[in-house]
């Protein structure tokens, strides 16, 4: 029985830990011997199996989805179980938890099949962006930070007191922020993906601001009460790598992005999810003639979006035509 691991799955999986490729190699051998070891997931035709990360160095616990055909198996997704409350019931590479523990997991579990799709969408969009940067804007590519470890993201969750949504979790695992080039990030508008520390600092600043507002809100009619921040809003993108005056947050309750500002202007809804935001950025890079929100270009080896070009560099800016 052949077990296939498509390149896009392999490339994404390696971002989750140095030990993941070896763990998948072990799993592939077990699947070749026992193709039906997984259990049906909520995705049609997909079986899922879990990998105990404690058995492999630098490898988180994984949920792996695969399709089984008469003469071959194809692994379709790999995502850390930490993305969801627990994995769905599945046969593990090693014996699964006892029945009581498994029952507790099932009661609080999210939908790992849906989250697996989200993981793939985020990873694919970010890989398109970073692939473009690597080929065409090496300075901007070099400014991206390495991915954060699961422990760092768990610590941030504890700091904020809120669970990081799966789409942001996987993005920070892939790249934990953008150091930028001359004050410019690589996202449209030359905005930058925030570091975990910057996100935490902004969250604290905004929650303190809301607390101040709440002292006055108690004496205001309900229709006049001011909301500048909600506990479910997680800062994601900033105006620039060193400019935290405004940016975008991800609402963990709705999955949509919104605008935030240090000056407490009324937050505006973006009506984008993080997935659609990243996909559109990738689309604009790959097909600039069809770009609607912004236009990519280059200044030397750096990506510079046309909506906010430094006047001093305007004569050096070369629009990207594909």
N, C-alpha and C positions, 0 to 999 in steps of 0.2 A: 504494500500500500504506500503510494507516494504521498508525502505531506508537503504542501507548498506554502511558502510564506512570501506574499507579494512584496515588492520593494517598498511601497508606500507604508505598509504595515511595519516592515522591518525598520525603516528609517524613523518612524514615529516611536516605536517601542524602545529603541536605543536611547531615546531621550529620558526614559523613566528610570534608568539606572544602568551602570556598567555591567551588572550581573544578569540583566534581562535576556540578552541574546543566548547565554548559556542555559538559562532556565527554559527558554522556548525550545532549544535544541533537545533538552531532556524530555520536554513535553511531546515534541514531534516524534521521538522514539516510542513513547508510550502510546500515542495515538496510532502509530503504524501497527502496533501490536493489538490495540484494542480500539478500533475506530468509533465504537459506540459508547465510550466511557462518559461522554458528556450527556447533558439532559437538555430537552427543548427549552429554548428561550422564548421571549415574546416577539422576536423577529422571525418571520416565516422561514423555515428551512435551516435556521441557525441553531446549532447545539452549543452549549457553553460549558466550560470547565474552569476550575480555579487552580491557581498555583500558590502554594504556601511559600511566601517570600522569606520566611525564617530559615528555609533550607538552603538559600542561595545568598551569597554575599552581594551587597549593594543591589538588592532586588525587592521591590515592594510586593505585597500580595496582589495577584493579578486575576482578572476575569478575562478569559480568552474565548472568543466566539469563532466557530468554524462550520463549514458546510461539508457534508459527507456524500461523496458520489461512489459508484461501484468500484472504481479503480484509483480514486484519489481523494485527498482531503485538502481543502484550502482554508487557511486561517484568515478570517475576515477582519477581526479587530482584536486589539489588546488594550486593556486599560486598567490602571490601578484600582483596586477595590476601595481605596480611600476616597474615590470620587463619589461613592454612594454610601448610604448608611451601612449597607452590607451587600455581599454578593447574593444573587438568587441561588436557590439550591442547585448544587452541581457536584459531580464527582471531582475530587481534587487530585492533583498529582500525588499527594500523600493523603492518608485518611482524613476525612473532614471532621469538624468539631462534633462533640457529642450531641445527642438529640435535643437536650434542653437548651444548649447554647445556640443550636441552629434555629430552634423555635423562636428564641429571643431575637435573633437576627432577622428572621422573616417578618416578625411583627413590625419592626421599624424600618424595613428595607424600602428604598426607592425603587425605580425601575432601571436596573442595570442595562437592559437592552436599549432603552431610550438614551441613557447616558452614554453608552458606547457609540451611538450615532453622533451625539454631540462632540464626543472626544475626537472622532474621526473628522468631523467638519472643521473644528477649530485647528486641529493638527494639519489638515490639508491646506486650509487658508493661510495659516502662518508659514507653512513650508513653501507655498507659492510666493509669499512676500519675501521671505529670507532667501529663497533661491534666486529671485530677481535681484535682490541686493548683492548677493555674492557674485553674480555675473556682471552687474552693471554699476554698482555703487559700493565698492569694497570698503570705503571709509565708514559708511553708514552701517554696513554689515558688521564691521569690526567693533562698532560702538555698542552693539547689543550685548547684554550681560548673559552669562551662563544661566541655565535654569536653576530655580530654587529647589531645594530638597523637600520631600514630604514633611520632614520635621519642622522646617522653617514655616511652611504654610500652616501646619497645625498650630504652631506657636502664634501666628498671626490670628488664626481663628479664636484662640484663647484670649488674645489681647483685645480683639474687637467684640468678642462675645457673640459671634454670628458665624454660621457655616458658610464657607466660600463656595459659591455655585460651581458646578462641575466645569463649565466653560472657562471661567477665570482660573480655576485650579489647574487645568491642563495648560493654559497659556502661560501661567507663571512657572509651571514645571519646565516648559520649553524655553522661556526667556524671562528672567526675573528683572526686567526693566531695560531701559535704553539710556545710555550715557550721552548719546547725541554727538553731533559734530557741529561745533561753533554755535551751540545753543539751539540746534534744530534736531527734532526727533524724526523718525522715519514714517510716522503715520500722517494721513492727510492733514493739511494745515500746518505741517511741520510739528505736530504734537507728538508727545512721547509717552510710551508705556511706562507707568510709574513703577518704581521699586517697591518692595514690600514695606520698607521703612517709611518711604514717602507716603504710601497709602495709609499706613497706621497713623502717622503724624497728622495728615489732613483729616482723617476720620475723627481723631480726638479734637482737633481745632473746631471742626464743624459741629460736633455734638456739644461742645462747650458753648458754642454760639447759640445753638438751639435751646440749651438749658437757660441761657440768659433771656432768650425770647419767652420761654415758658413762664418766667417769673412775672412778665407783663401780660401774658396771654390769659392768666387767671382772672384779670380784671377787664378783659376785652369781650365784647359779644362774640359768639362763635364764628360768625361770618367775617370778623375782623382779625381773628387770630392768625399769627404769622408762623409759617413752617419754612425754615431754611434748611432743615436736614432731618432725615428719618433714620432710625436705627438700622434699617435694611439696606441703606445706600452705601456701597463700597467704592471708594475712589479707584479709578482704573487708569485714566489717561490725563496728563497734565498739558498745559499750554506749551511747555518746553521742559527739557531735562532739568533745568535749574529755575524754572518759573512755575510756581505752584499757585498762581493767582486765580486760575480757573481750569476747568477740564471737564471730563465726563465721569460719571459714576455708573455702576451697574446695580440696579435694584434687585436684590436677592429674592424679593417677594414676587416680582412680576417678570424678571428676566430681561427687562428693557433698560436701555441706556438713558441717561438724562444729563443735563448740564449743571455743573456747580460753579460757584464763584466765591472767592474770599470776601467779596463785598456784599454778599447776601442778596444779590438780585434774585428775582423769582426764578426758581429752577425751571428749565425748559425741557420738555420731553423730546428725545431724539426719535422715538418710535423705531429704533433699530435694536436688534439683539446684538450681543457681542459677535456672534457668528456672522450675521449679515454685515456688520460693520467691517470685520476683517475680510470677508469675501469681496465686498465692494472695493476696499483698498487694493486687494490683489487684482481685481478686474481692471481697475484704473491703470495699474502698472503694466498689465499685460496687453491691454487694448486702450491706449490713451486717447485715441480718436473718438471713443465712445464715452469717455469720462464726462460726468456731469457736475460733480461736486468740486472737483479740484483737478489740476493737471500736473503730472509729474515732470521733473526735469533734473538736470545734473549741474552741479558746480564742481568741477574736478571729479573726484571720486565719491562725492556725497550726493545723496538724493535730496532735492529741494523742491517742495511743492509750490506751484505757481501762485497760490493765493496769498502767500506771505514771504515774498522775496525781500531780502535785505537790499535796500536801494544801492548800497555800496557795491553789491555783487550782481546787480541787474545785468550789466553788460557781459558777465561771464556765464550767465544762466543759459543753458541749452535745453530747450524743451525736448522731452523724450517722445519719439515718434514710433517707436516699436521696431 
